[in-house]
Amino acid sequence: MQTLRKHKVDLIEWLSGDPQLVLQHVQCQALVTDREYRRLRSIQDPERRVIDLLDTLLSKGDAHCQQFIALLRGLQDTYPQLQAWFGQLGITGAPAALGCSPWAAPPDHEAKARQADAMVSDKKHFLRTQREVLIQGVKQVAQLADRLHVTLHPEALEEVLCEKTPQSQMRRLLDFVTSDLLATEVFRALCVVEANLMWEILQL
């Protein structure tokens, strides 16, 4: 808790560039209630949103603050200043497991992802024809949403993540895929986050 309070001003500066992403992770890790998430999400000023987020976490005590710091360790690629900060704290690398952390595909998956991308020219048609398979098979919807936070409207992402089960989250996400651009982004994100499922569908 003292670490978070001591470096609050720095964190406000670093996280204000993309506060919605860190807010999604905070919600996914259940560090705030749904009501608190909606209140924070409604704040339009990015800096004010981060300030209120940090104040909310500080008010919850040391355990929540420690979980938030662990969460930030998984976001060092997104917020580069965090890497230097964790270095100063004597903490290196990302945590072993973080449910909502971005995940990079290993090299062999990258080759298959390129092959899949070339194989399926009409991504929207693929998502439509494989809809039920994807709804039942995709489990890492929060990680998928992380990769779509630039392309998909924040309110749409919020609707997806507010669903209670992975199946209902995936169903809602696919409902929002109405353009070829978004279909391509979803397809490529699936090839990273749910690689094994995609290779099974595509028989790669």
C-alpha contacts under 8 A as a table, 3 or more apart, distances in Angstrom:
res1	aa1	res2	aa2	distance
1	M	4	L	5.23
1	M	5	R	6.23
1	M	58	L	6.60
1	M	61	G	6.76
1	M	62	D	4.75
1	M	63	A	7.92
1	M	65	C	5.33
1	M	66	Q	6.86
2	Q	5	R	5.05
2	Q	6	K	5.87
3	T	6	K	5.14
3	T	7	H	6.20
4	L	7	H	5.39
4	L	8	K	5.68
4	L	58	L	7.67
4	L	65	C	6.76
4	L	69	I	7.74
5	R	8	K	5.06
5	R	58	L	7.47
6	K	9	V	7.90
7	H	10	D	5.41
7	H	11	L	6.23
8	K	11	L	5.12
8	K	12	I	6.16
8	K	54	L	7.41
9	V	12	I	5.17
9	V	13	E	6.52
10	D	13	E	5.21
10	D	14	W	6.23
11	L	14	W	5.03
11	L	15	L	5.81
12	I	15	L	5.52
12	I	16	S	5.85
12	I	47	E	6.34
12	I	50	V	5.77
12	I	51	I	6.25
13	E	16	S	5.59
13	E	17	G	7.63
13	E	47	E	7.41
14	W	17	G	6.55
14	W	79	Y	6.77
14	W	81	Q	6.63
14	W	82	L	7.76
15	L	18	D	5.96
15	L	19	P	5.58
15	L	22	V	7.53
15	L	50	V	6.83
15	L	79	Y	7.08
16	S	19	P	5.17
16	S	46	P	5.23
16	S	47	E	5.12
16	S	49	R	7.90
16	S	50	V	6.25
17	G	46	P	7.33
18	D	21	L	5.98
18	D	22	V	7.34
18	D	46	P	7.58
19	P	22	V	5.49
19	P	23	L	6.10
19	P	46	P	6.13
19	P	49	R	7.10
19	P	50	V	6.34
20	Q	23	L	4.93
20	Q	24	Q	6.16
20	Q	41	R	7.51
20	Q	154	P	7.54
21	L	24	Q	5.20
21	L	25	H	6.55
21	L	146	D	6.97
21	L	149	H	7.01
22	V	25	H	5.08
22	V	26	V	6.19
23	L	26	V	4.97
23	L	27	Q	6.22
23	L	37	Y	7.58
23	L	41	R	7.84
23	L	53	L	7.92
24	Q	27	Q	5.13
24	Q	28	C	6.09
24	Q	146	D	7.98
25	H	28	C	4.94
25	H	29	Q	6.12
25	H	71	L	7.50
25	H	100	C	5.89
25	H	101	S	7.56
26	V	29	Q	5.25
26	V	30	A	6.26
26	V	31	L	5.40
26	V	32	V	6.61
26	V	68	F	7.33
26	V	71	L	7.82
27	Q	30	A	4.96
27	Q	31	L	6.09
27	Q	32	V	5.88
27	Q	33	T	7.36
27	Q	34	D	7.46
27	Q	37	Y	6.61
28	C	31	L	7.77
28	C	99	G	7.83
28	C	100	C	6.57
28	C	142	A	7.26
28	C	161	L	7.88
29	Q	99	G	7.40
29	Q	100	C	7.46
30	A	33	T	6.64
31	L	57	L	7.48
31	L	64	H	6.39
31	L	67	Q	7.86
31	L	68	F	7.59
32	V	36	E	5.86
32	V	37	Y	6.22
32	V	56	T	7.95
32	V	57	L	7.68
33	T	36	E	5.09
33	T	37	Y	6.11
34	D	37	Y	4.97
34	D	38	R	6.18
35	R	38	R	5.23
35	R	39	R	6.28
36	E	39	R	5.07
36	E	40	L	6.12
37	Y	40	L	5.14
37	Y	41	R	5.90
38	R	41	R	4.96
38	R	42	S	6.15
39	R	42	S	5.25
39	R	43	I	6.90
40	L	43	I	5.50
40	L	49	R	5.91
40	L	52	D	7.04
40	L	53	L	6.79
41	R	44	Q	7.70
41	R	49	R	7.51
43	I	46	P	7.44
43	I	48	R	7.09
43	I	49	R	5.61
44	Q	48	R	7.90
44	Q	49	R	7.23
45	D	48	R	5.30
45	D	49	R	6.14
46	P	49	R	5.05
46	P	50	V	6.40
47	E	50	V	5.26
47	E	51	I	6.22
48	R	51	I	5.02
48	R	52	D	6.13
49	R	52	D	5.27
49	R	53	L	6.11
50	V	53	L	4.93
50	V	54	L	6.14
51	I	54	L	5.29
51	I	55	D	6.13
52	D	55	D	5.00
52	D	56	T	6.00
53	L	56	T	5.11
53	L	57	L	6.30
54	L	57	L	5.11
54	L	58	L	6.04
55	D	58	L	5.08
55	D	59	S	6.15
56	T	59	S	5.22
56	T	60	K	6.63
57	L	60	K	5.20
57	L	61	G	7.04
57	L	64	H	6.20
57	L	65	C	6.03
57	L	68	F	7.97
58	L	61	G	5.65
58	L	62	D	7.41
58	L	64	H	7.65
58	L	65	C	6.35
60	K	63	A	7.80
60	K	64	H	6.14
60	K	65	C	7.71
61	G	64	H	5.88
61	G	65	C	6.50
62	D	65	C	5.03
62	D	66	Q	6.10
63	A	66	Q	5.22
63	A	67	Q	6.29
64	H	67	Q	5.07
64	H	68	F	6.14
65	C	68	F	5.03
65	C	69	I	6.27
66	Q	69	I	5.10
66	Q	70	A	6.24
67	Q	70	A	5.01
67	Q	71	L	6.12
68	F	71	L	4.87
68	F	72	L	6.24
69	I	72	L	5.04
69	I	73	R	6.46
70	A	73	R	5.20
70	A	74	G	7.10
70	A	95	P	6.74
71	L	74	G	5.53
71	L	75	L	7.03
71	L	98	L	6.86
71	L	101	S	7.71
72	L	75	L	5.04
72	L	76	Q	6.72
72	L	82	L	7.53
73	R	76	Q	5.77
73	R	82	L	7.53
73	R	83	Q	7.92
73	R	86	F	7.67
73	R	93	G	7.20
73	R	94	A	5.04
73	R	95	P	6.32
74	G	77	D	7.83
74	G	94	A	5.03
74	G	95	P	6.30
74	G	98	L	6.74
74	G	101	S	5.48
74	G	102	P	7.32
75	L	78	T	5.32
75	L	79	Y	6.20
75	L	82	L	7.87
75	L	101	S	6.70
75	L	102	P	7.28
76	Q	79	Y	5.09
76	Q	80	P	5.39
76	Q	81	Q	7.42
76	Q	82	L	5.38
76	Q	83	Q	5.42
76	Q	94	A	7.65
77	D	80	P	5.59
77	D	83	Q	7.89
79	Y	82	L	5.81
79	Y	83	Q	7.81
80	P	83	Q	5.61
80	P	84	A	7.49
81	Q	84	A	5.58
81	Q	85	W	6.39
82	L	85	W	4.84
82	L	86	F	6.02
83	Q	86	F	5.29
83	Q	87	G	6.17
83	Q	92	T	7.66
84	A	87	G	4.92
84	A	88	Q	6.29
85	W	88	Q	5.12
85	W	89	L	6.38
86	F	89	L	4.87
86	F	90	G	6.15
86	F	91	I	4.94
86	F	92	T	6.20
87	G	90	G	4.98
87	G	91	I	5.46
87	G	92	T	5.85
88	Q	91	I	7.47
95	P	98	L	6.67
98	L	101	S	5.33
99	G	143	Q	7.81
100	C	142	A	5.85
100	C	143	Q	5.33
100	C	146	D	7.75
101	S	143	Q	6.54
102	P	143	Q	6.11
102	P	146	D	6.70
102	P	147	R	7.41
103	W	143	Q	7.60
103	W	192	V	7.69
103	W	193	V	7.05
104	A	192	V	6.98
105	A	109	H	5.75
105	A	110	E	6.10
105	A	192	V	5.42
105	A	193	V	7.72
106	P	109	H	5.40
106	P	110	E	6.38
107	P	110	E	5.00
107	P	111	A	6.59
108	D	111	A	5.37
108	D	112	K	6.59
109	H	112	K	5.06
109	H	113	A	5.93
109	H	191	C	7.92
109	H	192	V	7.34
109	H	195	A	7.14
110	E	113	A	4.93
110	E	114	R	6.27
110	E	192	V	7.87
111	A	114	R	5.26
111	A	115	Q	6.34
112	K	115	Q	4.89
112	K	116	A	6.03
112	K	199	W	7.94
112	K	204	L	7.31
113	A	116	A	5.03
113	A	117	D	6.05
113	A	188	R	7.24
113	A	191	C	5.62
113	A	192	V	7.37
114	R	117	D	5.02
114	R	118	A	6.26
115	Q	118	A	5.24
115	Q	119	M	6.07
116	A	119	M	4.93
116	A	120	V	6.19
116	A	191	C	7.88
116	A	202	L	7.41
116	A	204	L	7.96
117	D	120	V	5.64
117	D	121	S	7.19
117	D	188	R	7.17
118	A	121	S	6.49
120	V	123	K	6.13
120	V	126	F	7.36
122	D	125	H	5.44
122	D	126	F	6.43
122	D	180	D	7.93
123	K	126	F	4.98
123	K	127	L	6.25
123	K	180	D	6.98
123	K	183	A	5.53
123	K	184	T	5.58
123	K	187	F	6.48
124	K	127	L	5.21
124	K	128	R	6.21
124	K	177	V	7.57
124	K	178	T	7.86
124	K	179	S	7.46
124	K	180	D	5.97
124	K	183	A	5.05
124	K	184	T	7.30
125	H	128	R	5.05
125	H	129	T	6.11
126	F	129	T	5.28
126	F	130	Q	5.94
127	L	130	Q	5.21
127	L	131	R	5.50
127	L	134	L	7.97
127	L	174	L	7.58
127	L	183	A	7.33
127	L	187	F	7.61
128	R	131	R	5.11
129	T	132	E	7.99
130	Q	133	V	5.34
130	Q	134	L	6.12
131	R	134	L	5.25
131	R	135	I	6.12
131	R	171	R	7.96
131	R	174	L	7.57
132	E	135	I	4.99
132	E	136	Q	6.18
133	V	136	Q	5.35
133	V	137	G	5.83
134	L	137	G	4.96
134	L	138	V	5.46
134	L	170	M	7.42
135	I	138	V	6.00
135	I	166	P	7.72
135	I	167	Q	5.05
135	I	168	S	7.51
135	I	170	M	5.36
135	I	171	R	5.79
136	Q	167	Q	5.85
137	G	197	L	6.94
138	V	141	V	6.70
138	V	166	P	7.06
138	V	167	Q	7.42
138	V	170	M	7.12
138	V	194	E	6.59
138	V	197	L	7.58
139	K	166	P	5.57
139	K	167	Q	7.66
139	K	194	E	7.92
140	Q	143	Q	5.47
140	Q	144	L	6.34
140	Q	166	P	7.37
140	Q	193	V	6.84
140	Q	194	E	7.22
141	V	144	L	4.84
141	V	145	A	6.06
141	V	161	L	7.99
141	V	166	P	6.26
141	V	169	Q	6.75
141	V	170	M	6.45
142	A	145	A	4.99
142	A	146	D	6.30
142	A	161	L	6.87
143	Q	146	D	5.05
143	Q	147	R	6.72
143	Q	193	V	6.73
144	L	147	R	5.41
144	L	148	L	6.68
144	L	186	V	7.74
144	L	189	A	6.11
144	L	190	L	6.85
144	L	193	V	6.28
145	A	148	L	5.02
145	A	149	H	6.18
145	A	157	L	6.65
146	D	149	H	5.44
147	R	150	V	7.58
147	R	189	A	6.33
148	L	151	T	5.27
148	L	152	L	5.61
148	L	185	E	7.02
148	L	186	V	7.20
148	L	189	A	7.71
149	H	152	L	5.56
149	H	153	H	7.16
149	H	154	P	6.76
149	H	157	L	7.24
150	V	153	H	7.49
151	T	182	L	6.73
151	T	185	E	7.65
152	L	156	A	6.64
152	L	157	L	6.70
152	L	182	L	7.37
153	H	156	A	5.25
153	H	157	L	6.43
154	P	157	L	5.01
154	P	158	E	6.15
155	E	158	E	4.99
155	E	159	E	6.30
156	A	159	E	5.10
156	A	160	V	6.32
156	A	173	L	7.94
156	A	176	F	7.41
157	L	160	V	5.04
157	L	161	L	6.20
157	L	173	L	7.79
158	E	161	L	5.24
158	E	162	C	6.04
159	E	162	C	5.24
159	E	163	E	6.82
159	E	172	R	7.62
160	V	163	E	5.74
160	V	169	Q	4.98
160	V	170	M	7.38
160	V	172	R	5.63
160	V	173	L	5.80
161	L	164	K	7.77
161	L	169	Q	6.25
162	C	169	Q	7.67
163	E	166	P	7.76
163	E	168	S	5.92
163	E	169	Q	5.24
164	K	168	S	6.83
164	K	169	Q	7.16
165	T	168	S	5.33
165	T	169	Q	6.10
166	P	169	Q	4.94
166	P	170	M	5.99
167	Q	170	M	5.23
167	Q	171	R	6.11
168	S	171	R	4.98
168	S	172	R	6.11
169	Q	172	R	5.20
169	Q	173	L	6.14
170	M	173	L	4.95
170	M	174	L	6.14
171	R	174	L	5.29
171	R	175	D	6.31
172	R	175	D	5.05
172	R	176	F	6.76
173	L	176	F	5.40
173	L	177	V	6.95
174	L	177	V	5.20
175	D	178	T	7.49
177	V	180	D	7.99
177	V	182	L	5.93
177	V	183	A	5.78
178	T	182	L	7.21
178	T	183	A	7.39
179	S	182	L	5.42
179	S	183	A	6.17
180	D	183	A	4.98
180	D	184	T	6.13
181	L	184	T	5.24
181	L	185	E	6.40
182	L	185	E	5.00
182	L	186	V	6.10
183	A	186	V	5.14
183	A	187	F	6.04
184	T	187	F	5.07
184	T	188	R	6.15
185	E	188	R	5.25
185	E	189	A	6.06
186	V	189	A	5.05
186	V	190	L	6.08
187	F	190	L	5.15
187	F	191	C	6.41
188	R	191	C	5.08
188	R	192	V	6.73
189	A	192	V	5.26
189	A	193	V	6.07
189	A	194	E	7.95
190	L	193	V	5.15
190	L	194	E	5.03
190	L	195	A	6.41
190	L	198	M	6.96
191	C	194	E	5.78
191	C	195	A	4.58
191	C	198	M	6.03
191	C	199	W	7.97
192	V	195	A	5.23
194	E	197	L	5.54
194	E	198	M	6.33
195	A	198	M	5.13
195	A	199	W	6.11
196	N	199	W	5.14
196	N	200	E	6.18
197	L	200	E	5.11
197	L	201	I	6.29
198	M	201	I	5.08
198	M	202	L	6.04
199	W	202	L	5.07
199	W	203	Q	5.43
199	W	204	L	4.86
200	E	203	Q	4.91
200	E	204	L	6.65
